[in-house]
Amino acid sequence: MKFTILTTALVMAGYATAVPMVNPNSFSDGGYVAPLYAPMEAEAVRGSYIVVLKNNLSVQQVENHAEWISSMSAAYSFNNGGDYLDGTNEQGINHVYEMPSFKGYSGKFDKKLLDAIRQSDEVAYVEEDSVVYASELQRGAPWGLARISTRNRLSLRNFNKYNYDANSAGEGVKVYVIDTGINIDHVDLEGRAIWGKTIPKNDEDVDGNGHGSHCSGTIGGKKYGVAKKSIPVAVKVLASNGSGSMSDVVKGVDWATSDFLKDKKAALQSGKKFKGSAANMSLGGGKSPSLDATVNGAVDAGLVFAVAAGNDNKDACGYSPARAEKAITVGASTIFDERAYFSNFGKCVDVFAPGLNIESIWNTNKRATNTISGTSMASPHVAGLAAYLLALSEPGTTPKEIKKQLLELSTPNVFKDLPKDTPNLLIYNGFE
């Protein structure tokens, strides 16, 4: 999915005289038009947009801007039939992003209101909403945990042995699984997993797909998990078919960040040590400035973020959130220490982790398992390892420090014939 900048003429007729503007001084003298990014190869969510505000705005300015949009939306009744979305006349803000370093909102706006938004000096850019998919490939057998706990290539001697610090194992560390949900009743999760938030409207608090459950098992399952005492948190942003909107994904990151900050504040107020939290996002699409900015903002707020590099055997720098510079972007490796044939590559990849034929829990019942492949399966190994390292670290350790430690621990020069500028690193937990 590629994005391009579009420019359109502003249409203000019908607004200036009929609608009370809360912040009329936010408009330029006619020269400023915020960029509009639109998906060229992905499916757009017609009439739905993500509006990113400038970072220097105060809380009051953001509130005034949102009030202005609400006033505009309420005062203007759309009546152009099917020209807007699915023919409905509903428009306005449906979510305000409240992260410290990412300010904005998403909503449904007709062309006139969108043009008015883009003329505001407070708007950095607007992105048309688009469809996002989870990624998985094929079936096979488990082996990943053994590989990340040894420096050497797997053999008959060690292919099923996972060495780790059982006294820690990520105990008490939340890992937000931003995906299709989690089968929180699965026996391998031992009652530790919790349901955090369901973002899509009118959707159930269940994983109807299996993808998110599989990721959570790799992160924190008793048998299948890297951090066996961590707390997987379901943040459902994708539907049962494995797809969802970019704006809902951004909402999910926003919710996870807010929940993390709430936990941190509560721990500090009670005098308890706060180990930190991690997040995993095994999904993505083409370039999305808003998703990249949201993930980077979450890291700035203190969340360690692992993201999948993508499964198209292409440069990961063409994909979001894989190209988010502050996240840990993960490519997929095989049991034979090769780059998986589908794994994206390039300088935007930080490290590789097992991603071919990975067994983990599934959504169909309390004991269900499945073996699937993808960078979606590689990323949870890193999210689990991040939780493992956080539990062993001093309180206050930053995401930047965890990323540095994780990359320094990784085994170098494992792979042969990697594409140019691709880091030759395979994750390692440092316990052997």
N, C-alpha and C positions, 0 to 999 in steps of 0.2 A: 504494500500500500504506500503510494507516494503522495506527498502533499505539495501543492503549489500555491503561491500567493495570488489571490484574485483581487482586483480592484473594481469597485462599482460606484456609480454616482449616488450621492446621498439624496434621499427623498424625505424631506421634513414636513411637507404639506400635511395638514391634519393633526399635527402634534403641537406646534408652537402656540397656536391660539386656543386649542381645545383642552390641553392637558397641563395641569399645574406641575412645573418642574421643580423638584426639591433642590437640585444643584445646577442651576442654569449657568453658573460661572465655570463649570467644568468643560464647557464647549470652547473649541478653538475659534479663531476668527475666520474659519472656512477652509483652512489649509490642511488640517489633520484628518486622516482617515486611518483607523487601526487596520492592520493587515487581517485578511480572512484566509485561513488555511483550509483547504478542502481536499478530501481523499480522492485520488484519481483512479486507484485500482481496487479499493475496498468498497464495500457497500455502505453508503451514507445512511444515516438516520434522518430522514427528510424533515426539515424544519426545526431540528434540535441542535443546540450549539453550546459550546463551552467558552465562556468569556473570562479571560485572564486580565486582572487589573494590575496596575503598576505597583511595584513592591514598596514604594515610598509613601503609599497612602496610609493615613492614620485609621484607627478603628472607627472613628466617627465618620470619616470620609467614606469608608466602605459601607457603613450603615446608611448614610445619606444616599449613596449611589443605589443601593438595593431598594431603598424606599422610593426613589425616583422611578426605577424600573417597575416596581409594583404599581405605582400610581399610573404610569403610562399603560401598563397592561390592563388595569381595571377600567381605565377611561376609554380605551380603544377596543371596540368589538369587531373581531374579524368576521367578515361575511363574503369571502371570495370562494366559497365552496371547496372543492377538492384541490385548490392550489396550495393548500397548507396541510402538510403532514397527511393524515388519513381522512381529511375532510372535516375534522372536528374544529371547533373554534376556541379551544383551550390554548392559552399562551401565558407566559410568565415564568418566573424563577421557580425551579423545583428543588434546588439545593445551593447553599452558600458554602464555599470552601473556606475553612477557618484556620488553616495551618499558618504558623508564624511567617514562613517565607514563601507562601503560595496563596495569593488572594484572588478570589474570583467566584464564579457561580455558573451553573448550567441551567438550561431551560428551553422552552419552546417559544420561538419568536418568529413572527411573520416578517416579510422583507422590510416594511416601513420601520418597524421597531428595531430590527437588526441594524438598519442603516443609521438610525438615531444613536444606538449603542456605540457603533463604530466611530461616530463623530465626537464622542466624549474624550477629552484629554486624559481621563482617568483609566482608559482601556489600553492595555499593552497590545493585545491581539485577540482574535476570535478564531475558534476552530470548529468546523462543522463536525458534529458527532458522527461516529462510525461504528461498525460492528466489529467486535473482537472475538477471537476464537481461542479455545484451549488447544493444545497440541499433543498428540500421541501417535504412535506408529504401530509396532508389531509385538508379537508374543514371544515368550521364551522362559528363561530360568534366572533365579536370583544369584547375586554375587557381589553387589556393590559395596556392602559394608566391609567385607574382607579386604577389598582393594584399597579403601581409604585409610586402613590401619596398618599398612605395610609399605615400605619403600620399594619393595621388589615386585616383579611381575608375579601374578598368581600361578600356583602350581597345585598338584594333588595334595601337597603338604599343608597348604594354607588357604585354599580357595573358599573354605567355609568357616574361617575363624575371624571373629571381630574383636580386636583388642581395644579397650577403652577404660576410662576412669569411672568405675561403677559407683564411686562415692559421690560423684558430681552428676554426670550424664545429663547436664542441662537442667537440673532440678530447680523448679520455681520460675523458669524463664518462659514467658509467653512467646509463641511464634504465631503471628497472624498469617493464616493461609487464605490469600485473596484469590478466590477460585469459584468452584461450583458448590461449595459447602463441604461438610464433613459428616461421615457416619459416626456421630459421637458415641453411639452405643456399642461400637465394635469392641470386642474383648481385648484386642491388642492395644487399645488406647487406655485400658484400665480405669476408665472413668475420669481421666485427667482432661480430656478434650472438652471444650465448652463452645456453645453457639454464641457468637458475638453479635452479628448483624446480617440481616438479609436486605440487600440494597434494591433489587428489582421490585417494582410495585406488584402487589397481588401474587407474590411468589411465596412458597412454603419454606419453613425452616428445616429443609431436608436436602441432602445431596441426591438429586435425581439422575446424576450422570456417572459418578464414580471417580472422576478425575481429581477433585479436591480431596476426597478420602484417600486416594492412592498417595498423593503428595504428603498428606498429614501423617500417614503411616511411615513413610520414609523419614520424616522429620522426627517423630516422637513415639513410634510404636515400640512395644516391649520386645517384639521379635524382629521387626523390620526397620526400626528407627535408629538414627544416628545419635540423637539425644533422648534417651529412653525415659527420662523423668521430666521432660519439658511439657509445656501446656499448649497444645495446638488450639488455636482460636479460629472458628469458622467465620470468614467474612465473605458472604455469598454475593458475587457480582455477575456470575454467569448462570444462565438457565440450564435446564436439564439437557438441552441439545448441545451444550458446550459453547454457546455463543452469548454475547451480550453487547451493550453499548459502551463506547469509550467513556462517556460521561458517568456511567455507573461504576466503571473501574476506578475512575478518578475519585468518585465518592467513597469507594471502598478504602482507598489509600488514606483519604481524609479522615474517615471514621477510625481506622486503625491508629493513625497518628494521635487523634484526640484521646482515644482510650489509653494509649501508651502514656501520654502526658498526664492524664488523670491518675493513673497508677503511680507514676513517678511523684506527683505532688502529694498523694495520699501517704506514700512511704516516707517522704521527707517530713511531713507534718507529724507522723506517728513515731519518728525517730528510728524507723526500720531501714535496713540496708536494701537498696534497690539494685538488682543485678543488671537490669536493662531488658530489652526485648528485641526480637528479630521479626522479619516478615519474608514471606515467599510469594512470588508472583510468576507462576508457570503459564503465562499467557502473553499475548501481544499481537501486534499487527505492524503496519508500516510506520513511518515517522509521525510522531504525535508530539508536538512541542508541549502541550499541556500535560500529557502523561509523564514525559521526561521531567518537567518542572515539578510536578507533584511528588514523584519518587525522590528527586533530589531534595525537595523540601522536607520530606519525611526523614531522610538521612540527616539533614541539618538539625531536625528536631530531636534526633537521638536514636532512631530506629535503624538497625542493621538490615539492609535490604538485599535479598538474593533474587535475581531474575533470570529467566531462560533466554538463551541467545537466539533461539529460533531454529526451525527444522527445514530450511529451504536450501541448505548447502550454498549459502551466499554470505556476503559481507554483513556481519551483524550490525554495522553502523547504519544500515538502511532500515532498522527496525526499532520500534519502541515497545517496552521500556529498555530493550537491550542496550541502547545507546546512551542511557542515562549514566553520566560519568561517575556519580557518587555511589551507585549500586554496585554489587558484585555480579557481573554478568558471566553466566556459566554455559560452556559448551559441553557436549556429550562425548564420552569415551566408551570403548568396548572392553570386554573381558581380556582381549588380546593387546591392550594398550595401544589402540589406534583411535584416531578421531572417527566417531560414528559417521557413516556415509551421508547422513542427513544434516549433521550439525552445522550451523552457521559458524563463521570464523572471522578473523581479522583483529585489528587493534582494539575494537570495542569489547572483545572477549577478555575477561580477566583470568579465567582459570577453567580447567575441565574437571568433570566429575562423572561417575558411572551413569550412563543413560540408555544403554541398550539391554533389553530383556531384564527389566527390573521388577521384581515381585514385591507387592505390598498389599495393603488391605483394600477392600472394595465396598461398594455401597449396598449391595443386594441383601445382605443379612449380617448378623453379628460376628460371623466367622469367615465371611467371604474374602477371597483374595483374587488378585489378577496380576498378570505379567504383561507389561506394556513398555514401550520405548519412546524416547524423545528427550529433547533438552528440558521438557517439563519434568522429567524424572531425575535429571541431573541437578537442577536448581535446588530441590528439597534436600539433597545431600549437603549442599553448602549452607542452606538455612539451618539445618540441624547442627552442622559443625559450628556455625556462628553461635547458636544457643549453648552448645557444649563449651565453647571458649568463653562466652559471657559468664557462665556459671563458675568458671575457674578464675576469672579476672576480678580485680578490685572494683568495687562500686564506682561509677563515674567513668569507666572506660568508654571511650567514644567509638562510634561506628568506623571512623577513619582508622583508629588504632586496631580494632578487630579485623578490619579488612587487611591492614598491613600485616598483622600477625598471621592471618590465614594464608596470605600469599607467600609470606616468608617460610611458613611451615611446608608449603606444597613441594612435591617432588619435581625437580626440574629435568628437562631433557628426556622425557618419557617417550614422546611421540616422534615418528619419522615423517618426513615429507609434509609438514604442516604448511598451509598457504602462507604467503608473505605477511609479516607483521602480526602473526598469531602467537600469543604467548605459549611457551612449551612448559606448562605447569599442570600437575594433577594433584588434587587436594589430598591432604594427609592430616590425620588428627594428632600426630606427634607422640603417640603413646608407646609404640613398639620399642 
